[in-house]
Amino acid sequence: MTAHLTQKENFLRVARGEMPEYVPVSSFFGPDAPLLTMADPCILGSFRGPGGGVDPWGVTFVTGEEINFAALPKPNDFILIDITKWRDVIKAPDYSGFDWEAAAKADRQKYVKDPDQTAFVLSGYADLFQQFIGFMGFTEGLCAIYEEQEEVEALLDYMLEHSLYITKNLLHYYKPEGYYLLDDTASKLNPFISPKLFEEIFVPRYKKCLDLVRDDNVPIFYHNCGRCEDLMPSMIDIGVNVWDPAQIENDLLGMKQQYGPKLAINGGFEFRMPSTWPVVDEEEVRETVRDTYNRLAPNGGFIFNGMITSLDYFDPKVQEVNGWIADEARKLSKTVYN
């Protein structure tokens, strides 16, 4: 099949709920990584980079090999102990005098190497749940949600003003091709809070940010790891276009049948380590990729994204198996819609 659309054009078709020419293949590494650039604008600082740092709210983040170089709030170093005292502790970042126009120009040059091939997708910093948990930690934060809901909501409204300020300026100055809401609210087994509380506390506040994005006709990408399917219907209702990463703990086929291309599934694949590792059958690996395409690719609304993530990426065997996965995905990408 001869493709007429660029990776970027084809990818954005899926993000807008349209039928693509071929299945986009996305990954964090390798030749397909430039499919999109998910970037934190420089106004947020570099606390998620190597070595960690302090975020704009004053939360210290750490990173390292033991946590796969993810940035996490420093353990047992929480800035808010008593939710009823948040007004004395939590102070919104001051961005007075920040040059948004210059920042947008610099960030585009930094993150977008090929604007004809790469979709510029920006984090809007509307991660209200994760930021709140970063203030208090999981134990105290979740207890506060259940025991002091009014105080939690008052704090979230205060935080929301910051998210709205960031989002408005991102849309105006950066003109992104996608808006990325990253807010993990689930474990591998279940959401951290009930769908009822999620819909009461978080969804209306997300909506205020996403309404701005939808008004600019920018596709909305929602990152939520783990088994979060119980929370997805309300997020789709407020405008989410792409679920990233849609992990296999969820009923992805059921979600696809219910929502069709209205909700693009970015992910849907995970290679489970065999007991024989590092002895792996290449054909079996490729067959798992084909099975994923057979289930999730029909009628569009699918972006393949998957590899081994539980082991050292730089291990030669891991790279070999990831190479099989990526190769099979690229082969199927251009043939499945023939």
Buried (B, 14 or more C-beta within 10 A) or exposed (E): EEEEEBBBBBBBBBBBBEEBBBBBBBBEEBEBEBBBBBBBBBBBBEBBEEEBBEBBBBBBBBBEEEEEEEBBBEEEEBBBEEBEEBEEBBEEBEEEEEEBEEBBEEBBEEBBEEEEBBBBBBBBBBBBBBBBBBBBBEEBBBEBBEEBBEBBBBBBEBBBEBBBBBBBBBBEBBEBBBBBBBBBBBEEEEBBBBBEBBBEBBBBBBBBBBEBBBEBEBBBBBBBBBBBBBBBBBBBEBBBBBBBBBBBBBEBEEBBEEBEBEBBBBBBBBBEEEEEEEEBEEEEBBEBBBEBBEBBBEEBBBBBBBBBEEBEBEEEBBBEBBBBBBBBBBBBBBEBBE
